Amino acid sequence: MSEFWLISAPGDKENLQALERMNTVTSKSNLSYNTKFSIPDFKVGTLDSLVGLSDELGKLDTFAESLIKRMAQNVVEVMEDAKGKVPENLLANGVDLTSFVTHFEWDMAKYPAKQPLASVVDTLAKQLAQIETDLKSRTAAYNTLKTNLENLEKKSMGNLFTRTLSDIVSKEDFVLDSEYLVTLLVIVPKPSYTQWQKTYESLSDMVVPRSTKLIAEDNEGGLFTVTLFRKVIDDFKTKAKENKFTVREFYYDEKEIKREREELSRLLSDKKQQYQTSCVALKKGSATFLDHKVKVTPLGNPDRPAAGQTDRERESEGEGEGPLLRWLKVNFSEAFIAWIHIKALRVFVESVLRYGLPVNFQAVLLQPHKKSSTKRLREVLNSVFRHLDQVAAASVLDASVEIPGLQLGTQDYFPYVYFHIDLGLLD
């Protein structure tokens, strides 16, 4: 599952025993995989400042989650021809998102814990705001490119009545630079091909004999040329319409046709290059991460592997990526890392507000094994930590279950500090 529960409980002896009890129960019942979630010691400040930060962090959490979901969707759009490779491009610090969350450690270099909490939050807020600003400008440019390309591509689709003819006709199909003669293009229904061949020369005076040629077809009909004198164009159009032949308004302009073809080619090339092109110039100015490996302190499964990748390794793997995809990957990682740091800050602030001073709590990350086990997991947590909130616990109807000694509630409540992390970014 891509769902995580981030909880905290006071760090005194009674609650540390409760954490061990929770870990034993969830492991034996195969409900979740649990790891300690390390949070540094921050400068607490005043109670009023913590209350204000609690509200601000809640809004910033929502904003960060929305931002990374938008960026993930942008990666899908840019990689439209390789959607199967999207997950491997949505990484955080070079590892998959699940590994980053379960192996989380605070980035002291980027977000110094010795600074006041308000300063740390401000740094995160400004970083995410800048990413969003850049995202808007880059995606706007890309969407404009896509729209222009789609408009040109639409012209090359459809039937012979509506589509552009610049990619069908050639110079040799027309009589050009003649003072008296002109070549028209006529759409003839397929059942009327024989009738056209028999009658086109007599539809009007001054039609050049044997001047018709079929140059294109679709499911409904064919595009024929016919050459005649300029002064009979109107008469020919009228007679053609009476016979259900349609004259397309098209005059061959070599410069315009060349311009249209070049524009289509350029847009196709520009769009492709956003996904895949040389990134040498981009790398010289791109943001980088610190070269470090991630570590984990497991509670339940000590065999859980750690994973990590340096920025130099990521950069070498980025050869051939286009500037937009490269930017999305780098800044998705930055935004995701900021988001999990925000979660850590929320746990700290809410734990201090709830459990008081001195700061002493233990944060734990739980990953439910399957969707069907989340209700059972919630019941176990509520029972184990019900002593933290006797008022809420008293309102819950108890029901005996299979685990000896546990009376589990049937109603959801949170006697502990709780936050949800959903990595289903493309759902």
N, C-alpha and C positions, 0 to 999 in steps of 0.2 A: 504493500500500500504506500501511497505518497502522502499519508497523513501523519502528523506528529502532535503529541500533546506535551506542552512544556509546563511543568508544575513546580511549586516550591513549598517547603514546609520548614518550620523553625528547626534550628540545628542543635537543639538540646538533646539530651540522652533519650528521652521518651520518644521524640519524633524521629531520631535516627534509627531507633528500633522499629518504629512504624514504617520507615522507608525500607528497611531490610525485610520486614514482614510483607510489604507490598511486593517487593522484588521476588520473594520466594513464591508468593501466591500466583503472581502473573506468569512467572517462569513455569511453574508446575502445571498451570492451566493453559499454557501456550497462548496467553492473551496478548502479550506485547514483548518487544525487545527494549530494554531500558539502559540508558547510559547517564552518568553524571554530566551535568551541563555547567561548565566552569564560568563563573562570573567574577570579575575582579572587584576589589574593594574600592568603591568610589567615595568621593567627598559627598557626604549626605546633605549638608546645607540645612535650611530651616524646613519646618513642617509645611508652611505655606508654599514654599518653592516646590516641594515635592508634589503637593496637590496640583499646582499649576502644570508641572511637568507631566503628571499622569494624564491630564487632559490633552496636552500637546502631543505626547507620545502616541496616544490613541489615534489621533488624526494623522500623524506621520506614518504610523503603521499601515493604516488604510491606504494612504497615498502611495507608499512604497510598494505594497502588494499590487495595486492597480497598475503602477508603472511597469513592474516586471512582467505582468501578464500582457500588457500592450506590446512590450518589447519581444516577448516570446512569440506573439502572433505576427509581429513584423518579420521575425526570422522565418516563420512558416511561409509568409507571402514572398519574401525574397528568394527562398529556396524552393520555389514552386515546382521545379523539375527534379528535386531531390528531397522530397518531404520525408522519406524514410531515414534521412541522416540528420533530421532536426534535433533529436534528443542528444546526440553526441556533440552538438554545437551549443547546447544550453548548459554551460558549465559554470562553476563558481571556483575561482582560484585554481583552475585546471583540473578539478575533479567533478564527478557528477553531484547533483544537488543533494541527494540523500546522504552521500558520504560527507559532504561539507557540513551539513546540519548535525550529523551524529558525531563528527570529529571536531566540532566547533571549538575554537579558541580565540579569545579577544585579541584584536589587532592593536597592540599598544602603540605602534609607530604612527598609525593613521588616526587613531582615536585615543590619545593619552588619558589614562584613567586618573591621573593626578590633577587634571583640569576639573573645574566645577562642572557638575552634571549639565547645567544649562549650556555651557560652551560645547560639550560633546554633542548634545542634541542639536545645537545650532550648526555645527559642522556637518552632521548627517543631513539636516534639512537643506542646507545650501548645496551640498553635493547632489542630492536627488533632484532639486529644482533645476540645477544646471543640466543634468542628464535629460530631464524632461524637455527643457528648452531646445537642446541640441536635437533631441529625438523629433520634436515637432518640425523643425526646419529641414532635417534630412528626409523625413518621411513625406513632407509636403513636396519636396523636389522630386522624390522618387514617384509619388503618386501622380504628379503632373506629367512626368515622363511616361508612366503607364497609360494615362488617359490619352495623351497625344498618340501614342503607339496604337492603342486600341481603336481610336478614331480612324487612323490610317488603315489598320487591318480590316476594319469593318467595310471600308471602301473596296477592299479586294475580295469580299465575300458577297453572298447574296446572288441573285440571278442577274441576267444580262441587262435587265431594265434599270438596276440600281447600282451595280458595282462599278468601280473604276475600270476603265479600259486601257489604262496606260501600260499594264503588264501583259496585255493581250495583243495589242496591235503593234505593228512595226512600220518603219518608214516606207518599206516596199509595198505596203498595202494601199498607199495613197498616191494620187496625182497631186504633186505639190508645185507651188510657184507658177501656176497657170492662170492667165488672165481670164480664160473662158471656162475652163473645166474645173469640177470639184468632185471629190469622192465622198459619198455618204455611207453611213453604217445603218443597216436595216435589220431589225430582229424579226425573224420569221418563225412561226410555230412549226414544230416538227411535222405535223400532218400536212403542212402547206408547202413543203420544200418543192414538190413537183410543180405546184401551181406557180410558185415564185419563178422558177426557172423558165416556165412557159410564157409568163406575162410581164416580167419586170421591164423588158425592152419596150413594151407598148403601153406602159402605165402613163407615159408622158412623151411628148416630142423631145428630141435631142438627147436621148439616152444612148450612151456608147454601147454598141453591141458586144456581147460576150465579155462584159466588164465586171461581172459578178464573181465573187469568190467567197467560200465559207472559211472563216478564220477562227471561229470559236463556237462551242456548243455548251448548253447546260441541259438539265432534265426537261426543260419546257420547249426549247427552241434553239435556233442557231443565229449567229451574227454574220451577216453577209455584207460585202462591199458592193457598191454600184457607182459608176462614174457617169456624170451627165453635165450638161451645160448649166452654168450658174443661174441663168435667167429663168430656168424652168424648175428651180428648187421648190418653190411654193406649190406649184401644180403637182409635182411628183409626190410631195408629202401628203397632199389631199387625196390623191388617187391611191396611194399606198395605204392610208388609213381606211379608206373604203373597202379595201381588200384584206383588212386585218393584219397588215404589215406595219411595224412601228419603226419610224426613223429616230435613231438615237442622236441627240444633239451633241455632237462631238466633232471637234476640228483639231487636226493633228498639229501640236506645237512641240517640237522636239525639245526645246529648252525647258518647257514646263514639265514634260514627261520625265526628263532627266532629273529635274529638281525633285519631283515627287518620289522617284525611285531612290535617289540619294538620301532623302529625308527618312524614308522608311528604313533604309539600311543603317543610317546613323542611329535612329532610335532603337532599333533592334540591338545594335552593338552597344549603345550606352546602357540599355537595360541589362544586357548580359554581363557587362563589366561591373555593374553594381554587385553582382553575385560572385563573379570570378574574373580576376585580372591580376596584373602584377601589383604587389603591395609594398614594394621597396620604399616608395616615397612616403606612404602612410606610416610605415613602421618607424620612420625617423622621428615622427612627432606623436606617436600614439602613447596612450597611458599604459603604465606597466604596474605589475604587482611586485611585492617583495618575494624574493626567492626563499620559500620555506616550505617544509613539509607539515602536514597536519597530524595531530596526535589525538588519541582517544583514551578515556578512562572508562572501561566497561563495567557495568553493574551485573549484567546477566550473562553475556556471552563473550568470554575473553578471546575467542578465536576470530572475532570480527576483524577483518583486515583493514589496516589504514591505507590511505591512498594519497598521493600528492604529485604535483608536477610543477616544475619551475617555469617562470615566465620565458626563459630562453627556449625551453622545450616547446612551449605553446607557440612562440613566435616562429620557430622553424616549421611547425606543423601548419602555420597560417599561409605558407607560400601558395600563391595562386588564388587567394580569396580576394573578392572585390571590396572596395572601400566601405560600402554600406554594410555588407555582411560582417566585415572585420570590425567595424565600429559597433554594431549591434552586439557581437559576441563579447567584446571587451567591456562595454558599458552595461550589458546585461549582468555580467559577472560582478561589476562594481555595485550595481543597484541591489543585486541579490545579497551580496555580502553586507551591505548597509542595512538591508531589511532584517537580517538575522541579528545584527548588532542592536537594532531597535527592539527586537523581541527580548534580547538579554537585558536591555535597559528597563523595559517595562516590568520584567520579572523583579529586577532589583528594586525599582521604585515602589511597586505594589507590595512587595514583601516587607519593605521597611514600614510603609504606611499601615500594613495589616498586623505585622508581628512586633513592631516597635524597635526601640534601641536597647542595647547596642546591636549593631547589625550582626545577625547570626541566623542564617538560613541555608538550606541545601536545595539547589535546583536539580531537577531530573527531567530528562527527555524520554518520552515513551513513544514507541512506534507500534501501534496496533497491528497485529499480524493479519487480520482480515476485517472487513466491514462488519461482519456479523458478530464480531467479538467486542465491538465498541460499547454496547450497552452493558455487557457483563463487566468490562473493564471499568466503566464508570461506577458501577455498583461497588466493586471491590475498593476503588479509591475512596468513595464516599464513606464506606464502612471503616476503612483503616484510619482515615483522618477525621472522622466525625467529631472527635474530642476537640478539634480546633474551633468548632462552631456549634456550640450546644444548642443555641436558639434554632438554627437551621435544622440540626439533627432531630430536635424534638418534634418538628413538623412533618417528619418523614414516617410513613407507615413501614414498619419492619416486616420482613418476610424471611423465613429460614431458607438457607440454600445448602448445597452439598458440602461446602468448605466448613469444617468444624470451627466453632467459636466466632464465626462472622455472621452478624445480622445486617443484611444489606437492605438499603432503602429502595423503594420503587419509584421515587421522584428524584429528578436531577437537581442537585445543588452543588455548590463549590465551597466546602469548608477550607480548601487550600487555594493558593494563588494558581490560576490556570490560564494558559493561552494556547490557541490553536494555530498550527502551521500546516497549510495545505499546499503541496507541491504539484497539484494537478493543474499546471499552468495552461494547458491547452484544452481543458475540458469545456 
